């Protein structure tokens, strides 16, 4: 079964999402949002072409993205499924990915 892997940066993005969401929306909303995000990432691992390869302005070879509610999942197709390199809120610029040394 295809699966997704998270880079350390993507794990940190999830921690930030959880922390912010708990503070702003509470436990139930946070749990639902993160569960939906997890389902989305698994579906992307099973069909990486669900996303879009047009990552205009980001020069990372092979990078794809998919929008989930308020966040964009940035990932690279891999033999195991996908490697998620970032999960950024709409308000954050994708330039942040460039700083990650991919």
Secondary structure, DSSP 8 states (H G I E B T S, - for coil): --EEEE-HHHHHHHHHHHHHHHHHH-HHHHHHHHHHHHHHHHHHHH-GGGSB---TT---TTEEEEEETTEEEEEEEETTEEEEEEEEETTS-THHHHTTT-
